[in-house]
């Protein structure tokens, strides 16, 4: 199945801006898991730390 989604706002973002938006979306997902008790605080901290390291994000997001 070929799915093409066009988002003019997304297309105007730089690679770094797209990468940061992806990081924020993934962080939000982790926060939702934590809020709902799907993961522990330790799992959240580890996952977020690993994600920051791999995506080159600072600790203040």
C-alpha positions as CSV (number, residue, x, y, z in Angstrom):
1,X,0.0,0.0,0.0
2,X,1.4,3.4,-1.0
3,X,0.5,6.1,1.4
4,X,1.6,9.6,0.6
5,X,1.0,12.4,3.1
6,X,1.8,15.9,2.2
7,X,2.2,18.5,4.9
8,X,3.5,21.9,3.7
9,X,4.5,23.0,7.2
10,X,6.5,19.8,7.7
11,X,8.2,20.2,4.3
12,X,9.5,23.6,5.2
13,X,11.3,22.4,8.4
14,X,15.0,21.7,8.3
15,X,16.3,18.2,9.1
16,X,17.3,19.3,12.6
17,X,13.8,20.8,13.2
18,X,12.2,17.5,12.0
19,X,14.5,15.5,14.2
20,X,13.6,17.7,17.2
21,X,9.9,17.4,16.5
22,X,10.3,13.6,16.4
23,X,12.1,13.7,19.7
24,X,9.3,15.7,21.3
25,X,6.7,13.3,20.0
26,X,8.6,10.3,21.3
27,X,9.1,12.0,24.7
28,X,5.4,12.7,24.9
29,X,4.6,9.1,24.2
30,X,7.0,8.0,27.0
31,X,5.3,10.5,29.4
32,X,1.9,9.1,28.5
33,X,3.1,5.6,29.3
34,X,4.5,6.8,32.6
35,X,1.2,8.6,33.5
36,X,-0.8,5.5,32.8
37,X,1.5,3.2,34.7
38,X,2.6,1.3,31.6
39,X,6.2,1.9,32.5
40,X,8.1,2.6,35.8
41,X,9.9,5.8,36.5
42,X,13.2,3.9,36.1
43,X,12.1,2.7,32.7
44,X,11.1,6.2,31.7
45,X,14.4,7.7,32.9
46,X,16.4,5.0,31.0
47,X,14.4,5.3,27.8
48,X,14.5,9.1,27.8
49,X,18.2,9.1,28.6
50,X,18.9,6.7,25.8
51,X,16.7,8.6,23.4
52,X,18.5,11.9,24.2
53,X,21.9,10.3,23.7
54,X,21.0,8.7,20.3
55,X,19.1,11.8,19.0
56,X,21.6,14.3,20.3
57,X,19.1,16.2,22.4
58,X,20.0,18.2,25.5
59,X,18.6,17.4,29.0
60,X,16.3,20.5,29.1
61,X,13.6,19.5,26.7
